[in-house]
Every structure is written in structure tokens, then in C-alpha cells.
Amino acid sequence: MKTLEAFLFRCQLKMLWIRWQDRVRNVNVSLRTGLPSISDLICQRQSSVFCHVARLPASTPAHQDLKLQVDLSLNRFPSADWKRRSGHPHGRWVDQLRQGNHSPADLWRSTNRRGNFGATLRSSLTAR
């Protein structure tokens, strides 16, 4: 994330024709460009994709997989003899949503309540 943020600030400096020798703070550069941080953009896109998959029909495999992930995050297993596949993933999508201060179960409930006609979380995420 630090590397992405550094790249964003280098690009913003070039857009504003500021040289690195000018010693301008990153906060001032961000205020002048008005661009959001990379971490905010990533969080927004992850939530948008989550809501899109959650609104798909229940017969869609992506919807079923996401529902299974949400149930697993709430410690609700499909059956008594169910086990995870062997191997350890580096990170799950649901865990990334948690790092962005979004509970997968809450996102699931709110998306299903809105249905296909509701707006995504873009408006609430940009307001942060």
C-alpha cells in the first residue's frame, strides 16, 4: 500500500509541476489535486464488487460462493462433515473488506434488503 501511495503522490507532483526539491507536503499536494487516496479507492471498489455479486440471482455460482464465505465468516458451516480445502490462502476477500471497516455480513444484509434496484455503497464510501 505504501508503494501505491508513493506512486500516486509522484504522479500528483508531476501533474502540478512540483519538483521533489520544493519540499511540499503530501497533504498539501492531495488538497490541491482533490484526488482520494489509493486505499480509499481500493476499499470502494471492493465494496462495489461485493454488492454487485450479492445482488446476482441466487442460482449464480459467484453469488453462492460469496454467501458461503459470509456464512463461514459468521462461523456457520454448511454441514457437520464440511471441511475447507487443504492449503492456506494468503488473504480472503472477506478479510480485506473487514480491513476496510466493512462487515461482510452487514454488507450482505443491506445489499439483499436493497435488491437489484438499490444503489451501491459508492455514495456512502465517498462521503467518508
Secondary structure as UniProt FT lines:
FT   HELIX           2..15
FT   TURN            16..17
FT   HELIX           20..22
FT   HELIX           26..33
FT   HELIX           38..54
FT   TURN            58..59
FT   HELIX           61..73
FT   TURN            74..75
FT   TURN            80..81
FT   HELIX           93..99
FT   TURN            100..101
FT   HELIX           104..114
FT   HELIX           115..117
FT   HELIX           122..126
//
